Amino acid sequence: MAKPGSPVRPLREPFVVPPQRGVAIRTRLFLSESESAVLRRAGAHLGSLAARDLARRCRDGLGHDSADWARRKRDLTPECSARWAGAITRANNAAWTAARRGQAQHLSTLRSAIGTVSARLARPVGAPGSGRVPAGYPSKSVWFGKAVGWPFCATGCASPKPTTRPAVFM
């Protein structure tokens, strides 16, 4: 404990922090067989609508705008409520955007790896690296192993064109 009048604040006794609350919501429904069947059918119906809408969103590609979003929502509304249609289209747009972002990040990582391999192939075998300059490959066999497949990869991967349809898994 700190002395009274000392600039150091006094330490309190250690204590146990209670577990987090409100993070996970667990619902216990006591359903009859018929209620359970209704929920399963509703879930299957909404799931099929979501899958169909996601496929449509992926087909729209980069040319998608707010009018297309509204049209997708309007087309879903007769098969479910407007609230569900909005939730489905919003979730699918978020999924598509996340997939595009992931695809762009993956292409960036591939371009970076191609640059690193190119720089290492250009360096003499066994040359040390310094700062931002990568080291050469440690042996001729390793260098040759990289160099053999390199012309194909350098021409096929150097400037890949992203597709307009990223893979989206739900």
C-alpha positions as CSV (number, residue, x, y, z in Angstrom):
1,M,0.0,0.0,0.0
2,A,1.2,3.5,-0.7
3,K,1.8,6.0,2.1
4,P,-0.8,8.7,2.5
5,G,0.1,11.8,0.5
6,S,2.3,9.7,-1.8
7,P,2.0,10.4,-5.6
8,V,1.5,6.7,-6.3
9,R,-2.1,5.6,-6.1
10,P,-2.8,2.8,-3.6
11,L,-3.3,-0.7,-4.8
12,R,-6.6,-2.5,-4.1
13,E,-7.0,-6.1,-3.2
14,P,-7.1,-8.5,-6.2
15,F,-10.6,-9.6,-7.2
16,V,-12.1,-12.1,-9.7
17,V,-13.9,-10.5,-12.7
18,P,-17.3,-12.0,-13.3
19,P,-17.8,-13.7,-16.7
20,Q,-19.2,-11.7,-19.6
21,R,-22.9,-11.3,-19.9
22,G,-25.1,-10.7,-22.8
23,V,-22.6,-11.9,-25.4
24,A,-24.2,-15.1,-26.3
25,I,-28.0,-15.5,-26.5
26,R,-29.3,-18.9,-25.9
27,T,-32.9,-19.5,-26.4
28,R,-34.6,-22.5,-25.0
29,L,-37.9,-23.0,-26.7
30,F,-40.1,-25.9,-25.6
31,L,-41.8,-26.6,-28.9
32,S,-44.4,-29.2,-29.8
33,E,-43.7,-31.4,-32.9
34,S,-46.0,-29.2,-35.0
35,E,-44.4,-26.0,-33.9
36,S,-40.9,-27.5,-34.6
37,A,-42.0,-28.6,-38.1
38,V,-43.3,-25.1,-38.8
39,L,-40.0,-23.5,-37.8
40,R,-38.1,-26.0,-39.9
41,R,-40.2,-25.3,-42.9
42,A,-39.9,-21.5,-42.4
43,G,-36.1,-21.8,-42.1
44,A,-35.9,-23.9,-45.2
45,H,-38.1,-21.5,-47.1
46,L,-36.0,-18.4,-46.0
47,G,-32.8,-20.3,-46.6
48,S,-33.8,-21.1,-50.2
49,L,-34.8,-17.5,-50.8
50,A,-31.4,-16.3,-49.4
51,A,-29.5,-18.8,-51.6
52,R,-31.4,-17.7,-54.7
53,D,-30.9,-14.1,-54.0
54,L,-27.2,-14.6,-53.3
55,A,-26.8,-16.3,-56.7
56,R,-28.6,-13.4,-58.3
57,R,-26.3,-10.9,-56.5
58,C,-23.2,-12.8,-57.7
59,R,-24.6,-12.8,-61.3
60,D,-25.1,-9.0,-61.1
61,G,-21.4,-8.6,-60.5
62,L,-19.8,-5.2,-60.4
63,G,-22.6,-3.5,-62.2
64,H,-24.9,-3.7,-59.2
65,D,-26.5,-0.5,-57.9
66,S,-29.2,0.6,-55.5
67,A,-31.9,0.2,-58.1
68,D,-30.8,-3.5,-58.6
69,W,-30.9,-3.9,-54.8
70,A,-34.4,-2.5,-54.6
71,R,-35.5,-4.7,-57.5
72,R,-34.1,-7.8,-55.7
73,K,-35.9,-6.8,-52.6
74,R,-39.2,-6.2,-54.5
75,D,-38.9,-9.6,-56.1
76,L,-38.4,-11.3,-52.8
77,T,-41.2,-9.5,-51.0
78,P,-44.2,-11.5,-52.4
79,E,-42.5,-14.7,-51.1
80,C,-41.8,-13.4,-47.6
81,S,-42.3,-10.1,-45.6
82,A,-40.6,-6.9,-46.6
83,R,-38.6,-7.1,-43.4
84,W,-37.3,-10.5,-44.3
85,A,-36.6,-9.5,-47.9
86,G,-34.6,-6.5,-46.6
87,A,-32.6,-8.6,-44.2
88,I,-31.9,-11.2,-46.9
89,T,-30.7,-8.7,-49.5
90,R,-28.7,-6.8,-46.9
91,A,-26.9,-9.9,-45.7
92,N,-26.2,-11.1,-49.2
93,N,-24.8,-7.7,-50.2
94,A,-22.5,-7.8,-47.2
95,A,-21.5,-11.4,-48.0
96,W,-20.7,-10.4,-51.6
97,T,-18.7,-7.4,-50.5
98,A,-16.7,-9.4,-48.0
99,A,-16.0,-12.0,-50.7
100,R,-14.8,-9.3,-53.1
101,R,-12.6,-7.8,-50.4
102,G,-11.1,-11.2,-49.6
103,Q,-10.5,-11.9,-53.3
104,A,-8.7,-8.5,-53.7
105,Q,-6.6,-9.2,-50.7
106,H,-5.7,-12.7,-52.0
107,L,-4.6,-11.2,-55.4
108,S,-2.5,-8.6,-53.5
109,T,-0.8,-11.4,-51.5
110,L,-0.1,-13.4,-54.7
111,R,1.4,-10.3,-56.4
112,S,3.6,-9.7,-53.4
113,A,4.7,-13.3,-53.4
114,I,5.5,-13.1,-57.1
115,G,7.6,-10.0,-56.5
116,T,9.5,-11.7,-53.7
117,V,10.2,-14.9,-55.8
118,S,11.3,-12.7,-58.8
119,A,13.7,-10.7,-56.6
120,R,15.2,-13.8,-55.1
121,L,15.6,-15.4,-58.5
122,A,17.4,-12.3,-59.7
123,R,19.9,-12.4,-56.8
124,P,23.0,-14.7,-56.9
125,V,22.7,-18.1,-55.2
126,G,23.6,-17.7,-51.5
127,A,23.6,-13.9,-51.6
128,P,22.6,-12.4,-48.2
129,G,19.6,-10.2,-47.9
130,S,19.8,-6.7,-46.5
131,G,17.0,-4.4,-45.4
132,R,14.3,-4.6,-48.1
133,V,16.4,-6.7,-50.5
134,P,15.5,-10.4,-50.1
135,A,18.3,-13.0,-49.9
136,G,19.1,-15.2,-52.9
137,Y,18.1,-18.9,-52.7
138,P,20.5,-21.0,-50.6
139,S,21.5,-23.5,-53.2
140,K,21.4,-24.1,-57.0
141,S,18.9,-26.9,-56.6
142,V,16.5,-24.7,-54.7
143,W,17.0,-21.9,-57.2
144,F,16.4,-24.3,-60.1
145,G,13.3,-25.8,-58.4
146,K,11.8,-22.3,-58.3
147,A,13.0,-21.2,-61.7
148,V,11.6,-24.2,-63.6
149,G,8.0,-23.4,-62.9
150,W,8.5,-19.6,-62.8
151,P,7.9,-18.7,-66.5
152,F,4.4,-20.2,-66.3
153,C,3.6,-18.6,-63.0
154,A,5.0,-15.2,-63.9
155,T,3.0,-15.0,-67.1
156,G,-0.2,-16.6,-65.7
157,C,-0.2,-14.9,-62.3
158,A,1.6,-11.5,-62.7
159,S,-1.5,-9.5,-63.6
160,P,-4.5,-11.7,-62.9
161,K,-7.9,-10.3,-63.9
162,P,-10.3,-10.6,-61.0
163,T,-13.6,-12.2,-61.9
164,T,-16.8,-10.4,-61.3
165,R,-18.2,-13.4,-59.4
166,P,-16.3,-14.1,-56.2
167,A,-17.0,-17.4,-54.5
168,V,-19.3,-16.8,-51.5
169,F,-19.9,-19.5,-49.0
170,M,-22.6,-19.3,-46.3
